[in-house]
Amino acid sequence: MLLVNSGTPDSLDTRGIRNFLRRLLSDRRTIETPRAIWFWILNLVILPLRPRIVLPKYRRVWTDQGSPLLVHSLALRDALRAHLSQSVGGQSTVAVELGMLYSTPDVAQGLRALRDAGAEHIAVLPLFPQYSGTTNAAAMDQVGEELRRWRDLPALRLLPDYADEPNFIAALADSVRAHWQSQGRGDHLLISFHGIPSAYVEAGDPYLRRCQSTARLLATALDLQDNQWSMSFQSRVGRAQWLAPYTEPLARELAARGVRTLDAICPGFAIDCLETVDEIGHECALAFRAAGGQALRYIPALNATPAQVRLLAGLLQAEFRMSA
């Protein structure tokens, strides 16, 4: 099983951030702007300037072990290895590796590790619950690019997204309930997803409806009325229209409406990262308080929790009809 995540700087400095951004923003799945135009924007504007801007943000989230995205992704890989070994009687018949789209260990390294382990069947699971061409399809591009170099190909399966998988919704709902039990229930629940340009959806990307499915099912599982929750999109860059409403302006609007305590969850992120811990837990929280709110409480991603491990193991077992 190959778990695929987006990626993170390999080092906490402008060089590490620049290398990560170069890989991310050079992918045609991420940026569809014509190359003749995008080359100059990327190399003359973004890469010289952006690393210095985002370095303080990464410093706020960096841990003693490194980037939270990498730390939690590796922990999830290890926990899933242990769980799957137990589920098949303690035998090492299931290998689990991690591949990052835009950093190390990369997708090619993960696939080669599975080959070296003798894998005859490989299931690729992008850790992006709601399908988008910018993420899930990008994972398959890189898998195909590596496998085209192999002579002896394994049986390959791409596990579908799991936006409306009952165990996924249940795990999210349980995490919200646990938060309410320990912190008290907020006045409103904000369900925030990573945004993409609206033009991608207009061209056929199913991402918007997959996010809507997750949000509605989560609200239903929590017995929330329509006025008790909102859905939004974060991480917009550039001047183009992205999916709306945008998260930070909506948080300010909710504060202006009288919401004092705002709970926020990001079900599009399987693993906590800069976009959740800092963008929501720090920057959006500051904006909410500046607009009159008292507290925005971020509910962590599922990360390497037992609920997430059981969820992913179940997806694999269902695909291969393995016994639990």
KEBA-417311 format. One record per atom (N, C-alpha, C): x, y, z; residue in one letter. Coordinates in steps of 0.001 Angstrom, whole numbers, padded with zeros to 6 digits, always signed. Layout:
# KEBA-417311
XYZA/...
***
This chain:
# KEBA-417311
+000851-001186+000000M/+000000+000000+000000M/+000883+001231+000000M/+000632+002129-000937L/+001374+003379-001001L/+000456+004511-000588L/+000769+005141+000543L/+000075+006347+000965L/+000735+007536+000275L/-000060+008413-000282V/+000487+009574-000987V/-000037+010844-000339V/+000885+011740+000019N/+000506+013040+000547N/+001169+014122-000287N/+000861+015363+000015S/+001286+016456-000864S/+002780+016758-000768S/+003260+017026+000423G/+004668+017356+000577G/+004871+018551+001471G/+006117+018790+001804T/+006479+019824+002762T/+007953+020150+002568T/+008393+021344+002924P/+009824+021629+002809P/+010669+020617+003570P/+011787+020231+002978D/+012681+019278+003627D/+013522+019924+004722D/+013582+021257+004722S/+014365+021949+005744S/+013698+023282+006070S/+013950+023766+007271L/+013323+024996+007745L/+014200+026203+007375L/+014268+026483+006090D/+014993+027646+005593D/+014431+028006+004224D/+014839+029147+003704T/+014275+029602+002438T/+014631+028663+001285T/+015775+028028+001350R/+016141+027095+000281R/+015202+025894+000263R/+014931+025338+001429G/+014027+024198+001501G/+012626+024567+001027G/+012148+025733+001428I/+010820+026180+001013I/+010801+026443-000489I/+011857+027048-001010R/+011911+027337-002446R/+011891+026054-003268R/+012639+025051-002849N/+012648+023786-003591N/+011268+023126-003575N/+010610+023181-002419F/+009269+022611-002320F/+008293+023352-003226F/+008321+024685-003174L/+007412+025466-004005L/+007681+025260-005488L/+008947+025109-005851R/+009266+024881-007259R/+008632+023597-007760R/+008719+022536-006978R/+008134+021263-007389R/+006608+021345-007421R/+006044+021941-006393L/+004591+022056-006314L/+004027+022885-007460L/+004608+024043-007679L/+004038+024995-008621L/+004484+024764-010058L/+005354+023782-010267S/+005715+023397-011631S/+004823+022284-012169S/+004012+021715-011303D/+003116+020625-011702D/+001936+021215-012476D/+001699+020715-013677R/+000597+021214-014487R/-000758+020893-013881R/-000806+019911-012999R/-002053+019636-012290R/-002376+020739-011295R/-001348+021342-010713T/-001550+022401-009729T/-001858+023727-010407T/-001058+024053-011397I/-001180+025329-012091I/-001394+025057-013579I/-002538+025476-014099E/-002854+025229-015498E/-002545+026411-016401E/-001972+027475-015852T/-001584+028626-016659T/-000600+028185-017734T/-000723+028684-018965P/+000226+028318-020027P/+001673+028484-019572P/+002511+027505-019898R/+003890+027482-019396R/+004677+028723-019794R/+004435+029242-020995A/+005206+030399-021457A/+004981+031610-020564A/+003796+031675-019959I/+003488+032766-019029I/+003918+032398-017614I/+003576+031179-017202W/+003819+030775-015829W/+005302+030690-015488W/+006133+030319-016445F/+007573+030212-016197F/+008119+031512-015622F/+007736+032629-016194W/+008267+033912-015748W/+007663+034333-014416W/+006381+034069-014218I/+005753+034401-012934I/+006406+033608-011796I/+006593+032315-012051L/+007158+031447-011027L/+008593+031835-010691L/+009414+032009-011684N/+010850+032197-011473N/+011267+033638-011186N/+010451+034601-011595L/+010822+035997-011370L/+010064+036640-010211L/+008950+036053-009830V/+008137+036664-008774V/+007998+035730-007566V/+007441+034560-007791I/+007077+033698-006665I/+008289+033124-005951I/+009167+032457-006686L/+010292+031790-006027L/+011281+032756-005376L/+011530+033945-005941P/+012421+034873-005226P/+011794+035483-003975P/+010463+035638-003942L/+009827+036379-002860L/+009086+035510-001844L/+008384+034506-002327R/+007484+033750-001459R/+008165+033023-000309R/+009337+032410-000498P/+009954+031684+000617P/+010178+032542+001862P/+010600+033796+001685R/+010830+034663+002847R/+009517+035010+003548R/+008420+035072+002763I/+007129+035418+003342I/+006596+034277+004198I/+006750+033052+003708V/+006138+031911+004417V/+007062+031280+005453V/+008348+031643+005463L/+009262+031056+006438L/+008791+031266+007880L/+008344+032472+008281P/+007857+032626+009665P/+006658+031727+009964P/+005836+031448+008970K/+004684+030577+009184K/+005159+029155+009484K/+006119+028675+008702Y/+006655+027341+008954Y/+007351+027274+010304Y/+007995+028334+010720R/+008650+028334+012026R/+007643+028164+013154R/+006429+028691+012953R/+005413+028572+013997R/+004917+027139+014166R/+004959+026348+013090V/+004388+024994+013166V/+005450+023909+013261V/+006707+024235+012973W/+007763+023225+012936W/+007962+022605+014315W/+008181+021317+014346T/+008382+020619+015618T/+009845+020206+015753T/+010184+019667+016913D/+011544+019176+017116D/+011872+018043+016142D/+010856+017311+015700Q/+011063+016202+014764Q/+011016+016659+013314Q/+010565+017891+013063G/+010474+018395+011705G/+009084+018891+011373G/+008782+018908+010093S/+007485+019384+009621S/+006363+018507+010155S/+005275+019108+010670P/+004169+018280+011171P/+003568+017377+010108P/+003519+017825+008863L/+002962+016983+007804L/+003763+015702+007642L/+005082+015815+007648L/+005925+014630+007500L/+005886+013773+008766L/+005956+014403+009920V/+005967+013658+011187V/+004697+012823+011325V/+003538+013446+011107H/+002268+012721+011263H/+002063+011702+010145H/+002535+012009+008936S/+002386+011057+007826S/+003208+009800+008082S/+004424+009960+008576L/+005252+008797+008901L/+004656+008006+010064L/+004108+008716+011042A/+003465+008021+012164A/+002259+007223+011682A/+001507+007780+010750L/+000361+007061+010192L/+000819+005834+009417L/+001867+005984+008634R/+002417+004830+007912R/+002798+003717+008877R/+003506+004066+009943D/+003966+003054+010897D/+002795+002402+011626D/+001800+003197+012000A/+000638+002650+012701A/-000164+001730+011786A/-000254+002094+010518L/-000988+001262+009569L/-000245-000045+009311L/+001070+000017+009256R/+001872-001211+009124R/+001564-002169+010276R/+001585-001646+011480A/+001360-002483+012652A/-000049-003060+012649A/-001013-002242+012304H/-002399-002694+012302H/-002618-003786+011260H/-002099-003603+010074L/-002312-004592+009017L/-001566-005885+009297L/-000424-005802+009943S/+000287-007019+010324S/-000525-007825+011323S/-001130-007141+012293Q/-001960-007814+013283Q/-003205-008410+012642Q/-003762-007686+011655S/-005026-008124+011078S/-004872-009352+010210S/-003643-009688+009806V/-003429-010899+009009V/-002588-011902+009797V/-002731-011870+011108G/-002110-012884+011943G/-000659-012637+012279G/-000217-011386+012183G/+001154-011066+012554G/+002172-011305+011466G/+001726-011779+010292Q/+002654-012012+009191Q/+002855-010722+008397Q/+004050-010529+007888S/+004367-009315+007135S/+003979-009495+005666S/+002676-009678+005425T/+002206-009850+004052T/+001779-008534+003418T/+001684-007491+004217V/+001278-006185+003710V/+002383-005174+004013V/+002926-004606+002986A/+003926-003548+003154A/+003239-002202+002962A/+003615-001228+003752V/+003049+000117+003646V/+004185+001110+003524V/+004116+001961+002518E/+005119+002994+002321E/+004435+004341+002120E/+005222+005387+002239L/+004739+006759+002081L/+005462+007411+000920L/+004716+008127+000089G/+005320+008905-000988G/+004740+010305-001010G/+005607+011308-001043M/+005167+012698-001118M/+005229+013178-002573M/+004264+013976-002969L/+004236+014468-004340L/+005369+015457-004615L/+005698+016279-003619Y/+006625+017380-003896Y/+007758+017482-002888Y/+008058+016394-002184S/+009188+016389-001256S/+009589+014945-001026S/+010487+014721-000087T/+010965+013366+000193T/+010358+012852+001498T/+010139+011527+001570P/+010335+010526+000535P/+009298+010709-000577P/+009728+010624-001834D/+008789+010902-002911D/+008073+009635-003368D/+007177+009796-004325V/+006358+008679-004803V/+007226+007584-005391V/+008235+007964-006165A/+009119+006964-006769A/+009830+006137-005705A/+010307+006800-004643Q/+010982+006077-003562Q/+010030+005110-002872Q/+008781+005540-002656G/+007810+004668-002023G/+007508+003444-002867G/+007352+003626-004171L/+007078+002496-005057L/+008257+001527-005105L/+009468+002056-005157R/+010648+001177-005200R/+010785+000382-003910R/+010435+001000-002783A/+010490+000273-001514A/+009485-000877-001517A/+008317-000657-002098L/+007328-001722-002194L/+007815-002829-003129L/+008445-002457-004215R/+009002-003461-005130R/+010069-004282-004429R/+010923-003603-003670D/+011991-004318-002963D/+011417-005245-001889D/+010214-004915-001397A/+009570-005776-000401A/+008853-006951-001049A/+008884-007003-002369G/+008273-008117-003080G/+006794-007955-003362G/+006295-006735-003386A/+004872-006509-003593A/+004423-006989-004970A/+003373-007800-004989E/+002785-008268-006238E/+001546-007460-006612E/+000924-006859-005626H/-000226-005978-005821H/+000074-004682-005084H/-000142-003567-005744I/+000079-002273-005102I/-001212-001472-005153I/-001660-001050-003980A/-002808-000155-003869A/-002280+001235-003548A/-002680+002208-004345V/-002260+003597-004139V/-003419+004352-003496V/-003181+004899-002326L/-004209+005657-001618L/-003746+007095-001407L/-004201+008027-002236P/-003904+009439-001968P/-004641+009890-000713P/-003933+010562+000167L/-004528+011024+001427L/-005263+012345+001225L/-006093+012359+000188F/-006922+013510-000142F/-008358+012990-000207F/-009129+013141+000861P/-010440+012490+000932P/-011402+012885-000181P/-011300+014127-000663Q/-012194+014591-001723Q/-011395+014694-003031Q/-011801+013924-004017Y/-011041+013849-005263Y/-010926+015212-005939Y/-009728+015479-006442S/-009488+016626-007322S/-008372+016259-008285S/-008449+016815-009477G/-007361+016619-010412G/-006062+017211-009914G/-006147+018199-009015T/-004941+018840-008501T/-004180+017970-007513T/-004838+016947-006975T/-004215+016119-005940T/-004230+014636-006309T/-005422+014034-006334N/-005522+012601-006618N/-004972+012256-007993N/-005325+013056-008991A/-004811+012787-010336A/-003315+013050-010411A/-002836+014046-009674A/-001400+014300-009639A/-000654+013103-009075A/-001258+012434-008091A/-000636+011228-007528A/-000518+010140-008586A/-001549+009940-009373M/-001499+008916-010408M/-000519+009268-011508M/-000379+010557-011812D/+000630+010977-012792D/+002015+010502-012355D/+002324+010736-011073Q/+003670+010393-010597Q/+003860+008883-010477Q/+002788+008168-010109V/+002876+006704-010083V/+003161+006188-011492V/+002429+006680-012469G/+002643+006247-013839G/+004022+006595-014364G/+004524+007769-013991E/+005852+008188-014437E/+006931+007246-013928E/+006773+006768-012689E/+007758+005836-012154E/+007587+004445-012762E/+006364+003973-012857L/+006139+002606-013327L/+006499+002423-014809L/+006503+003491-015574R/+006879+003357-016983R/+008347+002946-017125R/+009123+003056-016042R/+010528+002654-016071R/+010711+001184-015689R/+009638+000536-015197W/+009751-000839-014716W/+009428-001823-015836W/+010134-002942-015861R/+009819-004000-016817R/+008780-004964-016258R/+008896-005299-014993D/+007986-006247-014360D/+007001-005462-013508D/+005793-005254-014020L/+004822-004402-013345L/+003930-005204-012402L/+003653-004656-011227P/+002712-005306-010296P/+001277-005008-010728P/+000335-005754-010180A/-001072-005381-010321A/-001272-004074-009551A/-001910-003118-010182L/-002005-001779-009599L/-003464-001385-009429L/-003774-000829-008260R/-005119-000328-008009R/-005023+001053-007387R/-005814+001963-007899L/-005944+003281-007282L/-007198+003261-006439L/-007026+003367-005132L/-008187+003389-004263L/-008945+004694-004472L/-010268+004638-004539P/-011052+005854-004777P/-010983+006799-003588P/-011440+008018-003819D/-011492+008943-002693D/-012548+008442-001704D/-012575+009041-000537Y/-013475+008533+000505Y/-014268+009659+001148Y/-014674+010604+000320A/-015392+011781+000808A/-016665+011439+001558A/-017359+010383+001121D/-018618+010017+001751D/-018580+008634+002379D/-017387+008104+002610E/-017235+006816+003274E/-017784+006912+004703E/-018710+006034+005079P/-019330+006135+006415P/-018331+006154+007564P/-017280+005348+007483N/-016293+005329+008570N/-015509+006638+008647N/-015327+007296+007518F/-014659+008600+007498F/-015533+009637+008184F/-016795+009675+007802I/-017715+010643+008409I/-017839+010383+009908I/-017918+009115+010288A/-018038+008776+011716A/-016804+009215+012490A/-015618+009028+011895A/-014387+009435+012574A/-014334+010946+012750A/-014742+011684+011726L/-014776+013144+011837L/-015767+013574+012908L/-016952+012986+012882A/-017979+013359+013863A/-017515+013051+015279A/-016871+011912+015452D/-016364+011560+016786D/-015317+012561+017254D/-014481+013053+016319S/-013461+014023+016710S/-014092+015339+017135S/-015174+015719+016487V/-015877+016942+016885V/-016527+016754+018255V/-017176+015619+018449R/-017815+015360+019742R/-016788+015331+020882R/-015629+014721+020607A/-014581+014685+021639A/-014114+016096+021970A/-014019+016934+020950H/-013643+018337+021173H/-014695+019035+022017H/-015945+018842+021677W/-017020+019467+022457W/-017019+018989+023907W/-016735+017721+024093Q/-016742+017164+025443Q/-015625+017759+026295Q/-014464+017977+025675S/-013319+018477+026440S/-013258+019998+026522S/-013740+020686+025472Q/-013591+022138+025406Q/-014910+022897+025540Q/-016016+022166+025513G/-017313+022832+025456G/-017708+023084+024010G/-018986+023138+023767R/-019478+023288+022407R/-019469+024748+021988R/-018911+025015+020815G/-018901+026367+020295G/-020261+026780+019770G/-020355+028054+019366D/-021614+028580+018845D/-021882+028143+017408D/-020822+027770+016682H/-020966+027491+015252H/-019811+026594+014837H/-020056+025738+013828L/-019002+024876+013303L/-018657+025322+011892L/-017407+025659+011671L/-016910+026043+010350L/-016170+024856+009756L/-016619+024404+008587I/-016022+023261+007896I/-015256+023811+006695I/-013948+023833+006806S/-013104+024498+005813S/-012310+023486+004993S/-012306+023674+003675F/-011551+022831+002755F/-010520+023673+002014F/-009463+023020+001549H/-008499+023720+000695H/-009198+024119-000595H/-008971+025332-001030G/-009615+025810-002242G/-008866+025437-003508G/-009566+025519-004634I/-008955+025418-005959I/-009613+026486-006824I/-008987+026878-007934P/-009618+027867-008816P/-010984+027400-009310P/-011940+028302-009340S/-013286+027965-009804S/-013263+027449-011238S/-012317+027920-012024A/-012232+027494-013423A/-011986+025997-013535A/-011289+025409-012566Y/-011032+023964-012607Y/-012344+023197-012462Y/-013200+023667-011558V/-014494+023015-011362V/-015363+023194-012601V/-015342+024391-013166E/-016125+024653-014367E/-015666+023780-015529E/-014396+023368-015496A/-013862+022503-016550A/-014124+021026-016287A/-014734+020699-015149G/-015108+019315-014887G/-014535+018672-013648G/-013706+019387-012870D/-013169+018806-011643D/-014302+018588-010648D/-014450+017371-010081P/-015569+017080-009170P/-015342+017529-007737P/-014277+018250-007485Y/-013871+018543-006113Y/-014970+019240-005306Y/-015641+020217-005886L/-016640+020976-005130L/-017742+020061-004614L/-018293+019222-005459R/-019386+018371-005000R/-018917+017307-004015R/-017637+016894-004106R/-017111+015943-003129R/-016961+016615-001761R/-016541+017877-001742C/-016459+018617-000478C/-017853+018839+000101C/-018792+019189-000750Q/-020165+019392-000287Q/-020725+018121+000325Q/-020405+016982-000265S/-020880+015708+000262S/-020340+015469+001660S/-019029+015657+001852T/-018430+015464+003176T/-019050+016404+004200T/-019174+017679+003837A/-019679+018668+004786A/-021114+018365+005208A/-021936+018042+004245R/-023343+017776+004565R/-023494+016521+005409R/-022749+015482+005074L/-022832+014246+005850L/-022323+014455+007273L/-021261+015251+007426L/-020747+015531+008766L/-021764+016321+009583L/-022359+017337+008974A/-023368+018128+009684A/-024552+017260+010088A/-024944+016355+009208T/-026053+015445+009523T/-025685+014515+010673T/-024466+013980+010642A/-024025+013073+011707A/-024004+013767+013060A/-023779+015078+013046L/-023723+015851+014294L/-025077+016470+014655L/-026094+016181+013831D/-027442+016720+014071D/-027447+018247+014103D/-026694+018855+013211L/-026631+020311+013154L/-027708+020865+012232L/-028338+021948+012648Q/-029250+022675+011787Q/-028445+023533+010808Q/-029102+023982+009744D/-028381+024720+008698D/-027713+025983+009235D/-028296+026598+010250N/-027714+027829+010789N/-026627+027575+011828N/-026297+026304+012057Q/-025284+025967+013054Q/-023937+025601+012442Q/-023850+025586+011130W/-022590+025239+010485W/-022458+025968+009156W/-021218+026118+008718S/-020926+026742+007433S/-019783+025992+006759S/-019740+026069+005450M/-018677+025456+004657M/-017914+026555+003933M/-016593+026435+003878S/-015782+027476+003242S/-014530+026863+002632S/-013759+027728+001945F/-012542+027288+001262F/-011392+028236+001596F/-010254+027644+001879Q/-009094+028404+002340Q/-007936+028321+001351Q/-006850+029009+001699S/-005556+028900+001010S/-005572+029464-000402S/-006430+030410-000672R/-006471+031040-001991R/-005195+031839-002235R/-004678+031762-003459V/-003535+032571-003866V/-003837+033189-005222V/-003212+034321-005499G/-003401+034980-006791G/-004710+035748-006860G/-004990+036263-008049R/-006157+037129-008243R/-007338+036410-008865R/-007151+035198-009326A/-008238+034462-009960A/-009321+034117-008943A/-010527+033896-009445Q/-011629+033483-008587Q/-011432+032033-008171Q/-011467+031785-006865W/-011392+030430-006331W/-012753+030072-005745W/-012877+028809-005357L/-014123+028382-004736L/-014414+029243-003512L/-015658+029616-003353A/-016066+030506-002272A/-017251+029873-001528A/-017526+030375-000306P/-016916+031529+000360P/-015520+031227+000887P/-014710+032275+000983Y/-013359+032132+001506Y/-013414+032072+003032Y/-012552+031260+003598T/-012642+030948+005022T/-012449+032161+005926T/-011369+032903+005744E/-011106+033998+006681E/-012166+035088+006626E/-012590+035565+005448P/-013680+036548+005442P/-014961+036009+006074P/-015250+034721+005868L/-016447+034152+006477L/-016320+034117+008000L/-015122+033813+008505A/-014918+033815+009959A/-015158+035212+010534A/-014674+036227+009834R/-014917+037603+010290R/-016404+037939+010245R/-017084+037470+009193E/-018522+037719+009079E/-019294+037043+010205E/-018904+035825+010551L/-019565+035118+011644L/-019377+035862+012966L/-018178+036400+013168A/-017945+037187+014387A/-018847+038406+014408A/-018996+039058+013254A/-019846+040242+013179A/-021313+039896+013421A/-021694+038656+013122R/-023083+038218+013341R/-023354+037878+014809R/-022301+037819+015601G/-022495+037524+017011G/-021970+036184+017473G/-021346+035435+016578V/-020730+034173+016991V/-019520+034494+017864V/-019492+033983+019057R/-018393+034284+019966R/-017356+033164+019995R/-017804+031932+019950T/-016876+030802+019950T/-017103+030004+018671T/-016076+029929+017856L/-016173+029265+016558L/-015281+028031+016554L/-015889+026870+016335D/-015120+025644+016162D/-014859+025458+014674D/-013654+025024+014327A/-013278+024859+012918A/-012639+023503+012710A/-013038+022840+011629I/-012473+021543+011261I/-012170+021574+009771I/-011135+020849+009370C/-010687+020839+007971C/-010684+019410+007446C/-011825+018893+006995P/-011926+017476+006618P/-011233+017126+005303P/-010705+018111+004615G/-009959+017822+003404G/-008508+017477+003661G/-008081+017601+004901F/-006702+017327+005286F/-006678+016090+006183F/-006094+015018+005682A/-005949+013818+006510A/-004913+014027+007598A/-003950+014910+007323I/-002818+015150+008219I/-002688+016652+008466I/-002411+017030+009696D/-002213+018444+009992D/-000946+018976+009333D/-001009+020253+008947C/+000071+020868+008193C/-000007+022378+008380C/+000765+023102+007591L/+000780+024555+007674L/-000622+025136+007485L/-001365+024586+006531E/-002680+025132+006191E/-003711+024927+007292E/-003517+023956+008142T/-004472+023751+009233T/-003975+024395+010525T/-002783+024035+010941V/-002273+024490+012234V/-002060+026000+012264V/-001484+026548+011183D/-001178+027976+011194D/-002262+028810+010523D/-002650+028432+009310E/-003623+029257+008585E/-004964+029328+009320E/-005421+028186+009843I/-006694+028187+010567I/-006480+028430+012052I/-005603+027634+012662G/-005427+027706+014108G/-004772+028981+014601G/-004044+029690+013735H/-003371+030923+014155H/-003920+032148+013415H/-003731+032185+012090E/-004092+033389+011338E/-005593+033638+011312E/-006360+032591+011023C/-007814+032771+010985C/-008362+033065+012379C/-007744+032458+013382A/-008161+032730+014762A/-007932+034194+015120A/-006800+034756+014686L/-006533+036175+014934L/-007559+037058+014236L/-007883+036729+012996A/-008857+037513+012239A/-010234+037447+012886A/-010586+036277+013378F/-011888+036114+014034F/-011973+036977+015290F/-010919+036955+016082R/-010928+037763+017300R/-010909+039255+016980R/-010165+039636+015945A/-010114+041053+015564A/-011475+041564+015111A/-012320+040663+014613A/-013650+041056+014144A/-014695+041006+015256A/-014278+040675+016468G/-015200+040695+017593G/-015481+039353+018226G/-014986+038270+017634G/-015174+036956+018231G/-014254+036755+019422G/-014562+035775+020230Q/-013747+035511+021419Q/-012695+034438+021171Q/-013071+033351+020496A/-012110+032267+020292A/-012507+031426+019093A/-011531+031124+018262L/-011680+030120+017214L/-010859+028925+017664L/-011505+027768+017790R/-010829+026553+018254R/-010710+025583+017084R/-009489+025287+016700Y/-009261+024355+015606Y/-009311+022915+016111Y/-010081+022065+015437I/-010190+020650+015770I/-009193+019886+014911I/-008210+019217+015491P/-007118+018615+014709P/-007601+017594+013685P/-006770+017396+012671A/-007006+016356+011671A/-006933+014984+012338A/-007343+013962+011607L/-007334+012610+012167L/-005919+012091+012392L/-004957+012563+011604N/-003544+012220+011790N/-003335+010714+011935N/-002568+010282+012926A/-002277+008848+013091A/-003125+008230+014193A/-004311+008768+014407T/-005190+008246+015442T/-005694+006852+015063T/-006106+006063+016049P/-006664+004745+015734P/-007839+004801+014764P/-008641+005852+014850A/-009785+005969+013943A/-009332+006087+012498A/-008296+006873+012270Q/-007778+007013+010901Q/-007131+005716+010423Q/-006407+005047+011300V/-005775+003778+010935V/-006829+002756+010544V/-007880+002645+011340R/-008953+001696+011018R/-009636+002066+009705R/-009826+003347+009481L/-010452+003808+008247L/-009653+003377+007025L/-008354+003672+007024L/-007527+003363+005859L/-007344+001859+005685L/-007194+001152+006802A/-007096-000309+006718A/-008375-000888+006125A/-009510-000339+006508G/-010781-000813+005975G/-010902-000581+004488G/-010400+000570+004013L/-010430+000848+002575L/-009597-000177+001815L/-008433-000497+002357L/-007568-001471+001701L/-008185-002865+001749L/-008696-003247+002898Q/-009267-004569+003053Q/-010492-004766+002164Q/-011281-003710+002014A/-012452-003805+001134A/-012018-003965-000319A/-010957-003275-000689E/-010477-003358-002077E/-009933-004727-002396E/-009235-005341-001462F/-008600-006630-001713F/-009326-007800-001050F/-010499-007484-000457R/-011303-008516+000206R/-010479-009280+001242R/-009688-008519+002007M/-008910-009130+003068M/-009783-009292+004294M/-009494-010281+005120S/-010234-010445+006360S/-009727-009444+007380S/-010649-008898+008172A/-010261-007883+009157A/-009464-008535+010284A/
***
